[in-house]
Amino acid sequence: MVTRELTGIDERYINPGAVIDDDGTLHMFANLFTNWPGRVSVVHLRSTDGVEWALAEADPVLTRDDVPFARTGIDVSTGFIDAIGQWVLIFETVENSVPWVLGRATAPGPDGPWTVDPAPILEAGSAGEWDAGGLSWPSVAATNGGFAMYYTGLDRPRGTGAIGLATSTDGAVWTKHEGPVLTGEATWELRRLDRPRVAMTPRGLVMVYAGGQLTDRGIAWSDDGVTWRRDGEAPVIEQAGYPVVGQAWDAALLSRDGRLLYYLEIGITSEAGTQVYLATASIP
């Protein structure tokens, strides 16, 4: 659906970053990069149908240089429009050694200008806590009480991942839920979970997430945002179903017109690089 060539930026990899639905127009804030961890450029694209995309701005709207607490890089992971109409992008810092943290950028509209908060909005837990190794891959869904953010927490840097929850009434100040809300238990998950992507649907919250092998993705549902039930014990997306040969990494999820739209970065770690593909499913 979205290619590196479309952006006009000469990088090897692209992931969908944040996708925000604004009254029928989709806005994608995609990440482009060559080295990981390394410098990432965030570009803005638009679509009305979720299939055909066009570049909205020629220049990147955000880079690591805009984030005072990022040493190596950043990666935009989710976004939303808050209660006062402000646009919000949430990103993780991408570092070689120190625990990753979550940051926030805001703008009056999708075209910016974007202003980065001077400090992280959420940081790793204290020594011995389940997320002491760092936070990554946040995904935000609007709820009746404000916003729910799901993220990968590591017990140690490059350690075992589980999915945690933080809540906010305004999208600016976040409070962690005690302990993870989903851990690796199904056989295919290999005791590790990663890349939670969450959306609100008519039947409640839905989460598409990765297991220990990033090629496989599972799905779970929740009525209250805390207790999650897997939709079966097998992944719903597997490498054998990819349209091209390759691995998978980051993703973005939307609920729209009775369907789930799941944008997935697929490719290989070589000069061929990655592109963004689309998987769809009807909401049962």
ABEGO torsion letter per residue (X at the ends): XBBAAAAGBBBABBBAEBBBBBGGBBBBBBBBBABOBEBBBBBBBBBAAGABBBBABABBABBAAABAABAABBBBABBBBBAAGBBBBBBBBBBAABBBBBBBBBBABAAOBBBBBABBABBBBBBGBAAAAEBBGBBBBBBAAEBBBBBBBBABBGBBBBBBBBBBAAGABBBBBBEBABBBABAAAGGBBBGBBBBBBAAEBBBBBBBABAABBBBBBBAAGABBBBBEABBABBAAABABBEBBBBBBBBBBGGBBBBBBBBEBBBAAEBBBBBBBBBBX
